[in-house]
Amino acid sequence: MDTSIKEKAMADLRDYLAEERTLLAWIRTGIALMGFGLVAAHIPAKSTAK
């Protein structure tokens, strides 16, 4: 019985850490997309009018 409690605690910890990694990956992706948007907004558009 004692080992199952330890296994459950380790499984809970593993799930918590996996969820935290996923959240951090989403945050990192959002920051990267915002950075890309800022760079794209500062690129001068080529004018087609003469």
Order of alpha helices (4+ residues) and beta strands (2+ residues): alpha
